[in-house]
């Protein structure tokens, strides 16, 4: 162990600016879409910009969220297209941060790449299948625009976890970190998980109340008939 530590005096190079930029990028999108979505729900801010058309407003937010990810990606050139997430596409910035960080021998075992690619594959399956199951408006916060689903989606991958996109993205980040063999990636992956768990703490109760309100209004309508 002392030999490993002596050959890797720093597990994370905190002098690298890319590390902090990646950390900020990871936290930005969930913060952005939660603020915008709450404004839309309470004040119909985006819907008013589109002359009362909530569908177009939702698609505009979807394009904005995706474009922000593409803009960050355009700042550097990716070497391996590993991560896909329609809500939070940060792969290039993340990979750029990892490439400038020190490696660790414990993360460079011959078996690590197999585990890494398995995690990336599983993560992308969860993300893509959840997007397919929810559709564009379901994926991009249509609930906040009043575009509600008739019933909860319970088929795969929602029969495994209630937040497959978030956990799938986290698995992809973890797989990428292992593939690069950088301890810094594991720290950033932990940040990804924490950011998503915080986002879920805000989103799940709020979304549940949106549908509970819809159900109360339906029951009240039946009573007045």
N, C-alpha and C positions, 0 to 999 in steps of 0.2 A: 504493500500500500504506500509506504514511504517513497518507493521508487516511482510509482505512478504520480504521486503528488509532486515529487521533485521535477519530473519531466513535464508536468502541467501545472506550473506555479499559479496560473490563473485559469479557473474554469470558465470565467466570463470576462471579456474585455470591455469594461465599462467606459473606456475612452472612445469607443466607436460610436459615432453619431447615428449610424444606421440602426443601432440597437434601440435607441430611444425613439427614433422616427417610427420604427416598426411597432413599438409598444403603443405609441400614440395612435397609429393607424388601426391597430387592433381594437382600441377602445372607442374610436370615432364613430363607426357606422351604427352600432347599436344605440349609442347616445343620440346620434342624429335622427334615426328613424323613429325612436320613441318620442322625442320632442315634437317632431313634425306630425306624427300620427296623433298625439294627444291634442295638439292645436287643431288638427282637422276635425277630430271628434267633437271637441267642445265649441269650436268657432267656425267650422266649415271653411277654413282658410283657403285650402286648395280648390275645393269645389266651387267657391265663389269666383276664383280666378278662371275657372273653366265654365262660366255661365251656368252654374248649377248642375253640371254633368259630372256626377261622382265617379262614373266609370272612367272617363277620360282623365280625371284628376288622379285616380289610383294608378292608371298606366303611366302618367307623367312622373309620379313618385317612383314607380318601379324603374323607369328609365334613368331617373336621377340617381337612385341608389346604385344601380349597375354601372352607370357611367363614372361615378366617383371611384369605384373600384378599378375601372379601366384606366382612368386618368392616373391613379397611383401606379398602376402597372406600367404605363408608358414612360415613367420616369427612369426605369431601368429595364434591362433585357433579361427575361427569364431563361434559365438553362434547361429546366425540366418542368413541363406543365403538369404540376402535381395536384393542385387544389382547385376545386370548382365549388363555388357557393354563390348562388344568385343574389343572396343578401349581403355578402361580405367577402368580396373577392380581393384578397390581399397577398396572393401567393408571391408576386415578384418582390414586393417590399420585404416580406418575411424571408424569402430565400436570399436576398441581397444581404440582409442582416446576418444570416447564418454563415454566409461565405466569408465574412470578415471576422468571424469568431474562432477561437481556438477549438481544436478537436479534443477528444478524450479517448484513450485506448479501450476503456470499457464499452464504448459505443461503437467500436470498430471491429467487433467480432464478425466472422464470416456469416453468421446466422442473422445478424441485425438487418441486412437488406431485405431478406425474406419477410421478416416481421414487419418492417417498415412498409413494404409494398402491400402486404395484407391489410394493414391498418388504413393505408390510403385508399385501397379498393373498397373496403367496408365503409369508410367514411363517405366516399363518393356515391356508393349505392344508397346510403341513407339520405344523402342530400338530394340526389336526382329523383329518387322514388318519391320523396315527400313533396318535391316540387310538382311532379306529375300528378300526385294524388290531390293536391290542393289547387292546382291551376295558378294562373298569374295573379288574380286578385286575392286568392287565398294565401298565396305566398307573400305577396307584397301588401299586407295589412289592409285588405279590403274591408275587414270587419269595422275598422275605424271610419270608413267612408259610408257605412250603412249597407255594404254589400255582404250580406250574411249568407252562410251556407245553410241549406235546408236541415241538415243533420250533421253531427260530428263525424269526421273521417276516422274509421276504426280499422281499416284494412292496412296491410303492410305499407310503410314501416311503423304506422302509429299503433299497431298492436304489439310493438316491441318497446317503444318509448314515446312519451308525449311530445318530445322535442327532438325529432330525428335530424332536423337540419342543423341544430346547434351542436348536438353530440357528434353528428357526422363530420361537421367542420372541425371540431376538436380532435377527432381521430385522425383526420387528414393532416392537421398541424403536427400532431404527435408523430405520425409516420414520417413526415418530412424532416422533423428534427432528428429522428433516429437515422434516417438515410444519410443526412449530412454529418452525423456523429458529433453534434455540437451541444454541450450542456446549456448554452444560452437558449437554444431552441426549446428545451424542456421548460425553462423558466417562462418563455413567451407563451408556450402552450398552456401552462398553468394560468397565465393571465387570460388567455382566450376562454378557458373554462370558467374562471371567476367572473369575467365580464358577461358571459352568457347566462350564468346562474343568477347574477344580479338582474339582468334584463328579464329573465323568466319571472323573477320575483315581482317585477312591475307588470309584465305583460299578462301572465296567466290570470291573476285576479281581475284585472281590468277587462280582459276579453270575456271571462266567465260572466262578469256583470253585464256586459253588452248583450249576451245571449239570454241571460236571466231576465233582463228588461224586456227583450223581445217576447219571451214566453209569457211574462206578466201581462203585456199589452194584448197578446193573443187571447189569453184567458178572460181578460176584462172585456174584449170585443165580443166574445161568445156569450157572456152574461148579459150584454145589452141587446142581443138579437132577439 
